[in-house]
Amino acid sequence: MSDTLKSIIFALVLCVVCSLLLTLAYSGLKDYQDRNVLLDRHKNLLKAVGLIEQGRQYAPAAVESLYAENIKMIWVKPDGAVVEQAQRTQKDLQLYLYMKDNELQAYIVPIDTRGLWGKIYGYMAIEKDGSTISGFTVYQHGETPGLGGEIEKGWFQENFVGKRIVDQGGNFVSISIARGKVKDRVRPGLQINYVDGISGATLTGKYLTAGFKDILSVYEPVSIRFRKHREKGSD
C-alpha cells in the first residue's frame, strides 16, 4: 500500500472518528441544555405563585421538588372545561394549577406574545377568584437591556401582584402597562387594572399590553368558571 493511500485512509478514519465525537458531544450538550430550559421554566412557574424568591439561588433538586409538590399541568377546552390528555386537540389550552394541600390556590396562564425585538415568553398567575393577579414572570425575551429588558426585573414584575383583570363592575378588561407611573397617568378608579411602565420602553409596554389582552381574553372562559365558583362559595 502506497504512502499516499495510507494518508488518505488515515484522513478518512480521522474524519469519521471526529464526526462521531462531535455528534456525541452535541447530543450530550443538547440534553443538558434541554434540562436547563425546563428547569428555568419550572422556576418561573414557581416564582409566579410566590414559591421562589426573586434573585435567590435554588438547587435544581429543590426546584423540581417544589414543582412536583405544588404545580399541576392540565389542558382545557376553549370553553374552560378540563380535557383529558389523550383527547386533547390543537385548539385546547395549556394551563397550570398551583395546589397546596390538595386545594387550588391559583392558576397560571402561559404568556407568548410579541415584543419590540422578538417574542416574550412568561407566566401570569391568577388567584382562584379568577380576577386577581398573584404574579407575573418572564423567562425569555429579546428586549433591549436597561429599557424593555426591564420586564425581567423584580421591580417590574412585582407591580402585577394584587392587580386585577376585571373592572369595578366585574367585567374583563385585562391588565395594561401605563406610560409612566400609574398614580400619575391613570384615573383612580382604573388604577387596579394598570402597572407602572418602563421609562424609554413605550413600545415594549404597548406590545405586552396587547399580548396580555389577547391571551387573557382567550382564557377568559376559564377565569369566568373560577369567578362563578367563587360566587357560589360565598353564597
SEPA-629917 format. One record per residue: residue number from 1; residue in three letters; x, y, z of N, C-alpha, C, CB in turn. Coordinates in pm, whole numbers. Glycine has a CB too. Layout:
# residues N
num;residuo;n.u;n.v;n.w;ca.u;ca.v;ca.w;c.u;c.v;c.w;cb.u;cb.v;cb.w
NUM;ALA;X;Y;Z;X;Y;Z;X;Y;Z;X;Y;Z
...
//
This chain:
# residues 235
num;residuo;n.u;n.v;n.w;ca.u;ca.v;ca.w;c.u;c.v;c.w;cb.u;cb.v;cb.w
1;MET;86;-120;0;0;0;0;89;124;0;-97;1;124
2;SER;62;215;-90;145;335;-102;122;429;16;115;407;-234
3;ASP;223;515;40;211;614;148;94;708;124;340;694;162
4;THR;69;741;-1;-41;832;-35;-175;771;5;-40;864;-185
5;LEU;-194;643;-28;-319;575;4;-337;563;155;-323;436;-61
6;LYS;-225;534;223;-232;526;370;-275;658;430;-95;484;427
7;SER;-222;767;374;-257;900;424;-405;930;403;-171;1008;354
8;ILE;-458;890;288;-600;913;256;-689;834;352;-630;873;110
9;ILE;-652;706;373;-731;622;463;-728;678;605;-678;477;462
10;PHE;-610;719;649;-596;777;783;-684;901;799;-448;812;811
11;ALA;-682;987;695;-761;1110;700;-910;1079;706;-731;1197;578
12;LEU;-953;978;630;-1094;940;629;-1136;885;765;-1122;836;520
13;VAL;-1053;798;822;-1083;741;954;-1089;852;1059;-977;636;994
14;LEU;-994;946;1050;-991;1057;1144;-1118;1141;1134;-866;1145;1119
15;CYS;-1163;1165;1011;-1286;1243;989;-1407;1173;1049;-1308;1266;838
16;VAL;-1414;1041;1030;-1527;964;1084;-1527;969;1237;-1521;818;1035
17;VAL;-1408;948;1296;-1397;950;1442;-1436;1087;1497;-1253;914;1486
18;CYS;-1387;1193;1434;-1418;1329;1479;-1568;1358;1468;-1339;1433;1397
19;SER;-1628;1311;1358;-1772;1333;1338;-1852;1263;1447;-1815;1282;1200
20;LEU;-1810;1140;1480;-1880;1066;1585;-1866;1135;1720;-1826;924;1594
21;LEU;-1746;1183;1749;-1723;1253;1876;-1806;1381;1884;-1574;1285;1892
22;LEU;-1811;1456;1774;-1890;1579;1772;-2039;1550;1789;-1867;1654;1641
23;THR;-2086;1442;1725;-2227;1404;1737;-2261;1368;1881;-2258;1285;1645
24;LEU;-2173;1290;1944;-2194;1251;2083;-2191;1373;2175;-2089;1149;2127
25;ALA;-2097;1464;2150;-2085;1584;2232;-2208;1672;2217;-1959;1663;2194
26;TYR;-2256;1687;2093;-2375;1768;2068;-2497;1709;2136;-2400;1782;1917
27;SER;-2511;1576;2125;-2625;1508;2186;-2626;1527;2337;-2623;1359;2151
28;GLY;-2509;1511;2398;-2500;1528;2542;-2525;1671;2584;-2364;1484;2591
29;LEU;-2472;1765;2507;-2490;1907;2537;-2636;1948;2520;-2401;1992;2448
30;LYS;-2701;1896;2415;-2841;1929;2391;-2930;1881;2505;-2889;1869;2259
31;ASP;-2903;1758;2552;-2980;1705;2665;-2962;1795;2788;-2936;1559;2698
32;TYR;-2841;1838;2810;-2811;1926;2924;-2883;2060;2909;-2658;1949;2936
33;GLN;-2879;2116;2788;-2947;2242;2762;-3097;2230;2778;-2913;2292;2623
34;ASP;-3153;2120;2728;-3298;2097;2739;-3341;2087;2885;-3339;1968;2664
35;ARG;-3260;2021;2966;-3292;2009;3109;-3288;2146;3176;-3193;1913;3179
36;ASN;-3190;2228;3137;-3179;2362;3196;-3295;2452;3154;-3047;2426;3155
37;VAL;-3339;2439;3029;-3453;2517;2981;-3578;2480;3061;-3477;2493;2830
38;LEU;-3601;2351;3079;-3717;2304;3154;-3708;2347;3300;-3728;2152;3146
39;LEU;-3589;2340;3358;-3569;2382;3496;-3601;2531;3511;-3425;2353;3540
40;ASP;-3558;2613;3415;-3583;2756;3420;-3733;2786;3412;-3509;2829;3307
41;ARG;-3804;2712;3330;-3949;2732;3320;-4018;2693;3449;-4006;2650;3203
42;HIS;-3974;2585;3509;-4031;2543;3637;-4004;2648;3744;-3973;2408;3680
43;LYS;-3884;2706;3743;-3852;2812;3839;-3945;2932;3820;-3705;2856;3823
44;ASN;-3972;2967;3695;-4058;3082;3669;-4204;3055;3706;-4049;3120;3523
45;LEU;-4248;2932;3686;-4383;2896;3730;-4394;2908;3882;-4419;2752;3686
46;LEU;-4294;2861;3952;-4293;2869;4098;-4282;3013;4146;-4178;2787;4155
47;LYS;-4204;3093;4074;-4188;3234;4110;-4319;3310;4091;-4077;3298;4027
48;ALA;-4395;3271;3987;-4521;3339;3959;-4622;3326;4073;-4581;3284;3831
49;VAL;-4612;3216;4149;-4705;3197;4260;-4639;3219;4395;-4764;3057;4254
50;GLY;-4519;3276;4394;-4454;3315;4518;-4382;3205;4593;-4552;3374;4607
51;LEU;-4358;3091;4529;-4289;2982;4598;-4138;2991;4584;-4336;2849;4544
52;ILE;-4092;3079;4496;-3949;3105;4479;-3928;3256;4482;-3895;3043;4345
53;GLU;-3826;3299;4554;-3798;3442;4568;-3713;3492;4453;-3730;3470;4701
54;GLN;-3742;3614;4410;-3666;3678;4302;-3520;3695;4343;-3729;3814;4265
55;GLY;-3428;3649;4259;-3285;3671;4282;-3219;3570;4374;-3266;3804;4338
56;ARG;-3296;3483;4437;-3237;3383;4528;-3199;3258;4450;-3335;3348;4642
57;GLN;-3088;3196;4486;-3040;3076;4419;-3102;2951;4483;-2886;3069;4425
58;TYR;-3145;2857;4396;-3205;2732;4443;-3137;2615;4372;-3358;2730;4419
59;ALA;-3114;2510;4446;-3057;2389;4386;-3161;2328;4291;-3015;2286;4496
60;PRO;-3117;2273;4178;-3211;2211;4084;-3306;2110;4150;-3134;2142;3973
61;ALA;-3254;2030;4241;-3337;1929;4308;-3446;1995;4391;-3250;1838;4399
62;ALA;-3415;2109;4453;-3514;2181;4533;-3624;2238;4445;-3447;2294;4613
63;VAL;-3584;2290;4329;-3682;2345;4235;-3777;2236;4187;-3610;2410;4114
64;GLU;-3721;2123;4146;-3804;2015;4093;-3894;1956;4201;-3715;1905;4034
65;SER;-3846;1954;4324;-3928;1904;4435;-4046;1996;4460;-3843;1890;4562
66;LEU;-4020;2127;4463;-4128;2225;4481;-4229;2217;4368;-4070;2368;4490
67;TYR;-4178;2201;4247;-4266;2193;4131;-4356;2070;4139;-4184;2191;4001
68;ALA;-4298;1956;4168;-4374;1830;4176;-4480;1835;4285;-4281;1712;4199
69;GLU;-4449;1903;4395;-4541;1908;4508;-4655;2008;4490;-4464;1942;4632
70;ASN;-4632;2110;4408;-4728;2222;4405;-4791;2255;4270;-4660;2341;4454
71;ILE;-4729;2215;4162;-4777;2256;4029;-4829;2136;3949;-4665;2327;3951
72;LYS;-4943;2155;3887;-5002;2052;3803;-5039;2113;3668;-5127;1988;3870
73;MET;-4998;2047;3560;-5031;2097;3427;-5153;2022;3373;-4911;2081;3332
74;ILE;-5250;2098;3320;-5369;2037;3261;-5398;2103;3126;-5492;2052;3356
75;TRP;-5494;2048;3055;-5541;2107;2930;-5689;2137;2944;-5515;2013;2809
76;VAL;-5731;2250;2889;-5871;2288;2895;-5921;2323;2755;-5893;2407;2991
77;LYS;-6050;2303;2734;-6112;2341;2608;-6131;2492;2605;-6247;2268;2588
78;PRO;-6156;2550;2487;-6177;2696;2477;-6290;2747;2567;-6207;2733;2335
79;ASP;-6385;2657;2604;-6493;2700;2694;-6455;2685;2840;-6619;2619;2665
80;GLY;-6331;2639;2867;-6284;2629;3003;-6295;2491;3065;-6356;2723;3086
81;ALA;-6359;2398;2997;-6376;2263;3052;-6245;2185;3043;-6488;2188;2977
82;VAL;-6215;2109;3147;-6092;2028;3150;-6105;1913;3051;-6065;1972;3293
83;VAL;-5997;1885;2979;-5996;1777;2881;-5883;1680;2914;-5979;1833;2737
84;GLU;-5909;1553;2892;-5807;1451;2918;-5693;1463;2817;-5870;1309;2912
85;GLN;-5573;1431;2860;-5454;1442;2777;-5472;1366;2645;-5333;1389;2852
86;ALA;-5527;1245;2652;-5540;1162;2532;-5644;1217;2434;-5577;1021;2572
87;GLN;-5733;1304;2482;-5842;1354;2398;-5821;1498;2353;-5972;1344;2473
88;ARG;-5709;1558;2391;-5689;1699;2359;-5664;1721;2210;-5574;1756;2440
89;THR;-5697;1842;2165;-5677;1881;2025;-5589;2005;2021;-5812;1906;1953
90;GLN;-5556;2052;1902;-5471;2170;1887;-5539;2297;1939;-5433;2189;1741
91;LYS;-5670;2294;1949;-5744;2411;1997;-5745;2422;2149;-5886;2406;1946
92;ASP;-5711;2314;2218;-5713;2314;2363;-5599;2398;2420;-5706;2171;2416
93;LEU;-5618;2446;2542;-5526;2542;2604;-5450;2478;2720;-5603;2665;2653
94;GLN;-5323;2510;2728;-5240;2463;2839;-5263;2553;2960;-5090;2461;2799
95;LEU;-5276;2491;3076;-5299;2565;3200;-5228;2495;3314;-5452;2578;3229
96;TYR;-5174;2575;3407;-5106;2520;3524;-5186;2556;3649;-4960;2573;3534
97;LEU;-5193;2461;3741;-5263;2483;3866;-5164;2481;3982;-5373;2376;3887
98;TYR;-5179;2577;4073;-5099;2578;4195;-5184;2519;4306;-5050;2724;4231
99;MET;-5144;2401;4351;-5218;2329;4455;-5139;2327;4586;-5249;2186;4409
100;LYS;-5209;2348;4694;-5147;2339;4827;-5239;2257;4916;-5120;2481;4888
101;ASP;-5186;2147;4967;-5267;2055;5048;-5393;2014;4972;-5306;2120;5183
102;ASN;-5376;1985;4843;-5484;1940;4754;-5594;2045;4734;-5546;1815;4810
103;GLU;-5563;2169;4765;-5660;2277;4744;-5602;2378;4646;-5696;2345;4880
104;LEU;-5683;2417;4549;-5638;2512;4447;-5612;2649;4509;-5741;2523;4335
105;GLN;-5494;2707;4477;-5459;2839;4524;-5461;2941;4411;-5322;2837;4590
106;ALA;-5419;2898;4292;-5412;2988;4177;-5398;2906;4050;-5293;3089;4191
107;TYR;-5423;2968;3936;-5397;2904;3807;-5302;2993;3729;-5530;2878;3727
108;ILE;-5224;2932;3642;-5116;3004;3574;-5133;2993;3423;-4977;2949;3617
109;VAL;-5135;3109;3359;-5154;3118;3214;-5020;3140;3145;-5254;3232;3179
110;PRO;-4985;3059;3047;-4861;3082;2971;-4872;3209;2888;-4830;2960;2880
111;ILE;-4768;3291;2889;-4765;3414;2809;-4669;3394;2692;-4720;3536;2897
112;ASP;-4719;3416;2572;-4642;3401;2449;-4687;3513;2356;-4661;3256;2383
113;THR;-4612;3622;2353;-4658;3738;2278;-4543;3814;2212;-4735;3829;2369
114;ARG;-4578;3908;2130;-4480;3988;2058;-4417;4093;2151;-4544;4055;1936
115;GLY;-4287;4115;2130;-4219;4225;2196;-4167;4319;2089;-4104;4174;2287
116;LEU;-4083;4413;2126;-4028;4506;2027;-3930;4435;1934;-3959;4623;2097
117;TRP;-3846;4346;1989;-3741;4281;1909;-3758;4130;1896;-3607;4309;1970
118;GLY;-3868;4079;1940;-3888;3935;1931;-3998;3892;2026;-3759;3859;1963
119;LYS;-4011;3764;2044;-4114;3708;2130;-4081;3728;2278;-4133;3561;2100
120;ILE;-4186;3740;2358;-4174;3746;2503;-4250;3627;2559;-4230;3882;2560
121;TYR;-4180;3548;2640;-4241;3429;2699;-4238;3441;2852;-4167;3301;2653
122;GLY;-4347;3401;2915;-4353;3406;3060;-4478;3339;3112;-4347;3550;3108
123;TYR;-4511;3371;3237;-4630;3315;3301;-4700;3422;3383;-4592;3194;3390
124;MET;-4833;3417;3383;-4913;3504;3469;-5000;3417;3558;-4999;3603;3385
125;ALA;-4985;3434;3688;-5064;3358;3785;-5182;3443;3831;-4977;3315;3906
126;ILE;-5298;3380;3836;-5420;3447;3878;-5480;3369;3995;-5522;3458;3760
127;GLU;-5519;3440;4098;-5574;3375;4217;-5702;3300;4182;-5601;3477;4327
128;LYS;-5743;3212;4271;-5860;3127;4243;-5990;3206;4236;-5872;3021;4350
129;ASP;-5987;3338;4266;-6107;3420;4247;-6130;3453;4101;-6096;3548;4328
130;GLY;-6031;3418;4014;-6046;3441;3871;-6029;3585;3829;-6178;3393;3827
131;SER;-5983;3671;3919;-5975;3815;3890;-5844;3881;3930;-6086;3885;3959
132;THR;-5782;3833;4037;-5665;3898;4095;-5535;3831;4054;-5677;3900;4246
133;ILE;-5442;3912;4004;-5312;3859;3962;-5224;3836;4086;-5242;3957;3863
134;SER;-5165;3718;4095;-5077;3689;4208;-4930;3691;4169;-5113;3554;4268
135;GLY;-4902;3697;4037;-4763;3705;3995;-4747;3704;3844;-4685;3593;4055
136;PHE;-4634;3757;3799;-4600;3758;3657;-4450;3739;3644;-4647;3889;3587
137;THR;-4409;3652;3553;-4266;3630;3530;-4237;3624;3381;-4219;3501;3599
138;VAL;-4111;3650;3346;-4064;3640;3207;-3942;3550;3207;-4030;3781;3146
139;TYR;-3942;3448;3122;-3826;3358;3118;-3747;3369;2987;-3870;3215;3138
140;GLN;-3803;3439;2888;-3728;3457;2762;-3780;3581;2689;-3741;3330;2671
141;HIS;-3687;3662;2638;-3725;3781;2562;-3604;3831;2485;-3781;3892;2655
142;GLY;-3629;3926;2395;-3520;3985;2318;-3517;4136;2330;-3531;3945;2173
143;GLU;-3574;4188;2439;-3583;4332;2455;-3449;4394;2495;-3687;4366;2560
144;THR;-3435;4523;2475;-3309;4594;2497;-3275;4604;2646;-3317;4735;2437
145;PRO;-3156;4559;2686;-3115;4570;2827;-3123;4714;2875;-2972;4516;2845
146;GLY;-3176;4732;2994;-3188;4866;3052;-3311;4940;3009;-3068;4946;3018
147;LEU;-3376;4893;2903;-3501;4957;2856;-3612;4852;2865;-3486;5012;2707
148;GLY;-3654;4799;2750;-3757;4696;2753;-3715;4572;2830;-3795;4658;2615
149;GLY;-3584;4549;2838;-3533;4434;2911;-3566;4435;3059;-3385;4425;2894
150;GLU;-3613;4550;3109;-3651;4560;3250;-3772;4472;3283;-3682;4705;3285
151;ILE;-3840;4420;3181;-3954;4333;3208;-3914;4208;3286;-4020;4292;3078
152;GLU;-3786;4173;3284;-3739;4055;3357;-3700;4087;3501;-3622;3993;3284
153;LYS;-3702;4215;3537;-3657;4256;3670;-3768;4246;3774;-3604;4399;3664
154;GLY;-3727;4225;3898;-3821;4209;4007;-3911;4329;4027;-3748;4182;4133
155;TRP;-3855;4451;4017;-3935;4571;4044;-4054;4580;3949;-3848;4697;4033
156;PHE;-4033;4539;3823;-4142;4546;3725;-4244;4436;3749;-4086;4535;3581
157;GLN;-4197;4315;3770;-4287;4202;3787;-4368;4212;3917;-4210;4073;3785
158;GLU;-4310;4270;4019;-4382;4285;4146;-4498;4382;4135;-4287;4332;4254
159;ASN;-4497;4469;4033;-4608;4562;4012;-4741;4491;3985;-4577;4653;3896
160;PHE;-4732;4367;3936;-4853;4295;3896;-4928;4234;4014;-4817;4187;3798
161;VAL;-4858;4208;4122;-4919;4140;4237;-5033;4226;4295;-4813;4111;4345
162;GLY;-5152;4166;4300;-5267;4236;4356;-5349;4313;4255;-5223;4328;4463
163;LYS;-5298;4328;4133;-5374;4395;4029;-5484;4302;3979;-5280;4439;3911
164;ARG;-5581;4358;3906;-5695;4278;3865;-5719;4285;3714;-5820;4325;3938
165;ILE;-5777;4178;3661;-5805;4173;3518;-5951;4207;3488;-5773;4034;3462
166;VAL;-6026;4245;3592;-6165;4289;3574;-6180;4428;3633;-6265;4189;3641
167;ASP;-6280;4504;3582;-6302;4638;3635;-6387;4632;3761;-6369;4728;3530
168;GLN;-6428;4747;3811;-6505;4750;3936;-6641;4684;3922;-6522;4893;3981
169;GLY;-6687;4671;3798;-6815;4605;3775;-6802;4456;3749;-6886;4669;3660
170;GLY;-6679;4406;3753;-6656;4264;3732;-6642;4224;3586;-6767;4186;3791
171;ASN;-6629;4324;3498;-6615;4297;3355;-6467;4282;3318;-6679;4411;3271
172;PHE;-6437;4189;3227;-6300;4166;3186;-6242;4287;3112;-6292;4042;3097
173;VAL;-6126;4333;3157;-6056;4445;3091;-5908;4415;3069;-6071;4573;3173
174;SER;-5861;4302;3119;-5720;4264;3111;-5635;4350;3205;-5669;4275;2967
175;ILE;-5505;4352;3182;-5410;4431;3260;-5324;4511;3161;-5320;4340;3353
176;SER;-5302;4637;3191;-5230;4724;3098;-5107;4785;3163;-5321;4834;3046
177;ILE;-5010;4821;3079;-4888;4886;3126;-4899;5034;3096;-4761;4825;3060
178;ALA;-4892;5115;3199;-4907;5260;3183;-4783;5322;3119;-4934;5325;3319
179;ARG;-4800;5438;3061;-4687;5513;3005;-4633;5604;3115;-4729;5595;2878
180;GLY;-4565;5541;3211;-4516;5613;3327;-4572;5552;3454;-4553;5762;3318
181;LYS;-4580;5632;3561;-4634;5585;3687;-4786;5581;3683;-4585;5674;3803
182;VAL;-4843;5474;3733;-4988;5458;3732;-5055;5573;3807;-5028;5323;3795
183;LYS;-5001;5610;3922;-5063;5715;4003;-5063;5851;3934;-4991;5727;4136
184;ASP;-4974;5870;3838;-4965;5997;3767;-5042;5998;3636;-4820;6030;3740
185;ARG;-5065;5880;3578;-5120;5874;3443;-5260;5811;3432;-5027;5798;3357
186;VAL;-5305;5745;3538;-5432;5671;3530;-5529;5717;3639;-5406;5518;3543
187;ARG;-5654;5732;3602;-5757;5773;3697;-5769;5672;3810;-5893;5790;3627
188;PRO;-5796;5718;3933;-5801;5629;4050;-5888;5505;4031;-5852;5706;4167
189;GLY;-6003;5519;3968;-6092;5406;3952;-6042;5298;3859;-6223;5453;3904
190;LEU;-5939;5331;3779;-5885;5236;3681;-5746;5184;3719;-5879;5301;3545
191;GLN;-5689;5238;3825;-5551;5205;3859;-5530;5058;3893;-5508;5287;3974
192;ILE;-5635;4990;3939;-5623;4849;3976;-5597;4762;3853;-5750;4802;4047
193;ASN;-5621;4817;3735;-5602;4741;3610;-5476;4783;3534;-5723;4759;3520
194;TYR;-5387;4858;3599;-5264;4906;3535;-5142;4880;3624;-5275;5056;3503
195;VAL;-5027;4866;3560;-4899;4859;3632;-4809;4969;3578;-4832;4718;3616
196;ASP;-4710;5008;3657;-4616;5113;3616;-4540;5071;3491;-4517;5145;3729
197;GLY;-4522;5166;3399;-4447;5139;3278;-4298;5152;3299;-4492;5231;3168
198;ILE;-4223;5127;3193;-4077;5133;3196;-4031;5254;3117;-4015;5003;3139
199;SER;-3951;5338;3177;-3901;5458;3110;-3822;5422;2985;-3815;5541;3206
200;GLY;-3858;5482;2872;-3787;5457;2747;-3826;5329;2676;-3642;5453;2774
201;ALA;-3931;5262;2725;-3973;5134;2664;-4123;5135;2635;-3938;5015;2757
202;THR;-4168;5244;2576;-4311;5258;2547;-4362;5147;2455;-4338;5393;2483
203;LEU;-4286;5114;2351;-4332;5013;2256;-4336;4873;2318;-4243;5012;2132
204;THR;-4239;4843;2403;-4242;4714;2471;-4368;4704;2556;-4116;4695;2560
205;GLY;-4400;4812;2626;-4520;4815;2708;-4646;4802;2623;-4526;4943;2788
206;LYS;-4646;4866;2508;-4761;4861;2417;-4784;4720;2366;-4740;4957;2299
207;TYR;-4677;4654;2321;-4691;4518;2268;-4730;4420;2378;-4560;4474;2202
208;LEU;-4672;4437;2496;-4703;4347;2607;-4848;4364;2652;-4607;4371;2726
209;THR;-4894;4488;2656;-5034;4516;2692;-5129;4448;2594;-5060;4667;2695
210;ALA;-5100;4463;2464;-5184;4400;2362;-5181;4248;2375;-5138;4442;2221
211;GLY;-5063;4194;2403;-5049;4049;2419;-5127;3998;2538;-4904;4011;2433
212;PHE;-5120;4070;2650;-5196;4031;2768;-5346;4022;2736;-5173;4131;2883
213;LYS;-5395;4123;2667;-5539;4126;2636;-5578;4011;2545;-5576;4259;2570
214;ASP;-5497;3986;2444;-5527;3876;2351;-5528;3741;2423;-5425;3874;2237
215;ILE;-5425;3717;2504;-5411;3588;2570;-5514;3569;2681;-5271;3573;2627
216;LEU;-5530;3670;2766;-5624;3658;2877;-5769;3652;2829;-5608;3775;2972
217;SER;-5798;3711;2714;-5933;3701;2660;-5962;3558;2614;-5952;3800;2542
218;VAL;-5860;3491;2561;-5875;3351;2521;-5901;3264;2644;-5748;3301;2445
219;TYR;-5835;3296;2755;-5852;3221;2879;-5968;3273;2964;-5724;3226;2959
220;GLU;-6039;3373;2917;-6148;3430;2995;-6255;3328;3033;-6211;3542;2917
221;PRO;-6293;3234;2946;-6389;3132;2990;-6341;3054;3112;-6418;3036;2876
222;VAL;-6212;3031;3121;-6155;2963;3239;-6172;3053;3361;-6004;2929;3216
223;SER;-6138;3180;3346;-6149;3274;3458;-6293;3289;3503;-6092;3411;3418
224;ILE;-6386;3290;3409;-6528;3302;3443;-6571;3184;3529;-6614;3310;3316
225;ARG;-6525;3066;3494;-6558;2947;3574;-6509;2962;3718;-6498;2821;3510
226;PHE;-6389;3016;3735;-6336;3036;3870;-6417;3143;3944;-6188;3076;3864
227;ARG;-6457;3249;3875;-6536;3354;3938;-6671;3302;3984;-6556;3471;3842
228;LYS;-6734;3222;3898;-6865;3165;3933;-6853;3071;4052;-6926;3092;3814
229;HIS;-6745;2992;4054;-6723;2902;4166;-6703;2981;4295;-6601;2811;4139
230;ARG;-6633;3092;4283;-6609;3179;4399;-6740;3237;4450;-6512;3292;4363
231;GLU;-6826;3280;4357;-6955;3338;4394;-7044;3236;4463;-7026;3394;4270
232;LYS;-7044;3112;4413;-7124;3008;4475;-7076;2978;4615;-7121;2881;4391
233;GLY;-6942;2981;4632;-6884;2952;4762;-6913;3059;4865;-6737;2933;4750
234;SER;-6941;3181;4818;-6966;3293;4912;-7115;3311;4940;-6908;3422;4856
235;ASP;-7201;3233;4869;-7346;3244;4892;-7384;3189;5029;-7423;3169;4782
//
